[in-house]
């Protein structure tokens, strides 16, 4: 699939224009993120933007309905399409000679929340899954869920590590993962932090591994969510971010079956 044209260009530079969730313009993406960086900061120097996002999620119930904003019914559809994409991506890598036989396979679930993606999907496909999530009450729920931990499974698949850390500072173990799965969380990262995180994830891949990023798509530009301190980027904007990271989007496809009132959701297979 080929990317469409960017929102606009100025002197050869790509420009994505944003609005907030009340429809008010917030300017071009570069200037928007410069304003975030120039604004109030935490004690560690990071923009207050991140603290506001954590504050929002700390007030959300630690269950599937909570993390999916009341749309828990889409979780089985999500897991179904995730499984199909992973099967196809692995099959393509094997056909290209890029796959590798390993004694144990390992995945990383980024922005894991209560472990929904691990428990409904990843743990079925990998011997070991590590989870990284900044909100402690979400990770507590994940640790207590047998579907996430693998307790009682006959195949030995299990959750291995639970990292309580934000993605803007988290560094995956080098060369550790067959797949790094990043779903519905990158809207909280600034462009520069997202690019840096993707590069650290690249270093965390085993030979033949890939990153999968699954995210809502704005119809154009980006939309600022004033409540949870996040942005929803359009498809072209996400491709632009991937290109900035120095990696390739080898495939992208739309999620199927979701209610029409939700954003379009795409899955991006990213390789070094």
Buried (B, 14 or more C-beta within 10 A) or exposed (E): EEBEEBBEEEEEEBBBBBBBEEEEEBBBBEEBBEEBEEEEBEEEEBBBBBBBBBEBBEEBEBBBEBBBEEBBEBBEBBBBBBBEBBEEBBEBBEEEEBBEEEEEBBBBBBBBBBBBBBBBBBBBBBBBBBBBBBBEBBBBBBBEBEBBBBEEEEEEBBBBEBBBEBBBBBBBEEEBBBBBBBBBBBBBBBBEBBBBBBBBBBEBBBEBBBBBBBBBBBEBBBBBBEEBBBBBBBBBBBBBBBBBBEBEBBBBBEBEEBEEEEBBBBBBBBBB
